[in-house]
Amino acid sequence: MDDLSRSFGRKRVSPEDRTRLIRSVFQRVAPRYDLMNDLMSMGVHRYWKWFMVREARQSGARNVLDLAGGTGDIAWKLADPERAVQVCDPSLAMMEVGRRRGPSGRIGWVAGCGERLPFHDETFDLVTIAFGIRNVTHLEDTLSEIRRVLRPGGRLLCLEFSRPAPWLAPFYDAWSRLVIPRLGAWISRNPDAYHYLIDSIRAFPDQETLAGIFRAAGFSDVSYRNLSFGIACVHRGTRPIPNAA
Ligand SMILES: C[S@@+](CC[C@H](N)C(=O)[O-])C[C@H]1O[C@@H](n2cnc3c(N)ncnc32)[C@H](O)[C@@H]1O
């Protein structure tokens, strides 16, 4: 696996520069981010998110952290009178777009990054992170922070792009290389940001490798479920209960 903390797309950069460059990507794409998601995935990201949100609801969690929550797409689907959702994201521009969707007393918005979460130990029943884990600079630190803020027995659900089935790879590659950067240029006027998206997906660990990283970070009951033949994947893990048999 590449050292993700030093790669920004195909470029080798320092971890500090990577963090800065990623911040600037989301600052620039925020106003058109939701529209671009619909166009790039032809709406399929809605199904992927629905799938993760359904699992989140089934977990019975009442106090949820949606890390890298961006414009609050997950939070808006998940928050209800029984369930409070705290969005945490370093991009004020992304969260501002989400906040403008309207008032929701069950959603909180906090600036912060995964590597250093601004919450006390054992605060949440569930942490969700959708298309965010690929963007953190220090993956192990982020997983350790997620584990810290989960109560023992609490769950992590992570939705991320992954490695598609081999038969699908040529079509997926063509779509990624030819269509997405053009859409990025046309709709969001940020082709570079969408080159980063494609390159970062390629550099990111595949399903099995990411599951191994979750286990190494101390999560138990680690499993994953491919969506759309592995284009996306939901990874799951649990913060173990000490001394549980
Ligand atoms: C692709 S967006 C996903 C937004 C939202 N979860 C969704 O599914 O629509 C990735 C988000 O990760 C955030 N991000 C970037 N670096 C981060 C970090 N170190 N810790 C937490 N979030 C980060 C970005 O600001 C951005 O809002």
The ligand as an SDF file (V2000), in Angstrom:
LIG
                    3D

 27 29  0  0  0  0  0  0  0  0999 V2000
  -16.1710   13.3680   -0.2310 C   0  0  0  0  0  0  0  0  0  0  0  0
  -16.6280   14.3900    1.1160 S   0  0  0  0  0  0  0  0  0  0  0  0
  -17.8570   13.4110    1.9260 C   0  0  0  0  0  0  0  0  0  0  0  0
  -18.9400   14.2290    2.5550 C   0  0  0  0  0  0  0  0  0  0  0  0
  -20.1310   13.4180    3.0850 C   0  0  0  0  0  0  0  0  0  0  0  0
  -19.7230   12.4590    4.0920 N   0  0  0  0  0  0  0  0  0  0  0  0
  -20.8730   12.7320    1.9740 C   0  0  0  0  0  0  0  0  0  0  0  0
  -20.8540   11.4950    1.9350 O   0  0  0  0  0  0  0  0  0  0  0  0
  -21.4780   13.4070    1.1520 O   0  0  0  0  0  0  0  0  0  0  0  0
  -15.2180   14.2000    2.1470 C   0  0  0  0  0  0  0  0  0  0  0  0
  -15.2160   15.0890    3.3720 C   0  0  0  0  0  0  0  0  0  0  0  0
  -14.0520   14.7430    4.1440 O   0  0  0  0  0  0  0  0  0  0  0  0
  -13.6510   15.9170    4.8130 C   0  0  0  0  0  0  0  0  0  0  0  0
  -12.2740   15.7560    5.3040 N   0  0  0  0  0  0  0  0  0  0  0  0
  -11.1150   16.0290    4.6740 C   0  0  0  0  0  0  0  0  0  0  0  0
  -10.0750   15.7880    5.4730 N   0  0  0  0  0  0  0  0  0  0  0  0
  -10.5910   15.3310    6.6430 C   0  0  0  0  0  0  0  0  0  0  0  0
  -10.0190   14.9200    7.8930 C   0  0  0  0  0  0  0  0  0  0  0  0
   -8.6910   14.9090    8.0860 N   0  0  0  0  0  0  0  0  0  0  0  0
  -10.8590   14.5420    8.8850 N   0  0  0  0  0  0  0  0  0  0  0  0
  -12.1880   14.5230    8.6970 C   0  0  0  0  0  0  0  0  0  0  0  0
  -12.7910   14.9130    7.5410 N   0  0  0  0  0  0  0  0  0  0  0  0
  -11.9930   15.3060    6.5370 C   0  0  0  0  0  0  0  0  0  0  0  0
  -13.8020   17.0000    3.7460 C   0  0  0  0  0  0  0  0  0  0  0  0
  -13.8060   18.2980    4.2750 O   0  0  0  0  0  0  0  0  0  0  0  0
  -15.1100   16.5830    3.0730 C   0  0  0  0  0  0  0  0  0  0  0  0
  -16.2160   17.2590    3.6170 O   0  0  0  0  0  0  0  0  0  0  0  0
  1  2  1  0
  2  3  1  0
  2 10  1  0
  3  4  1  0
  4  5  1  0
  5  6  1  0
  5  7  1  0
  7  8  2  0
  7  9  1  0
 10 11  1  0
 11 12  1  0
 11 26  1  0
 12 13  1  0
 13 14  1  0
 13 24  1  0
 14 15  1  0
 14 23  1  0
 15 16  2  0
 16 17  1  0
 17 18  1  0
 17 23  2  0
 18 19  1  0
 18 20  2  0
 20 21  1  0
 21 22  2  0
 22 23  1  0
 24 25  1  0
 24 26  1  0
 26 27  1  0
M  CHG  2   2   1   9  -1
M  END
$$$$
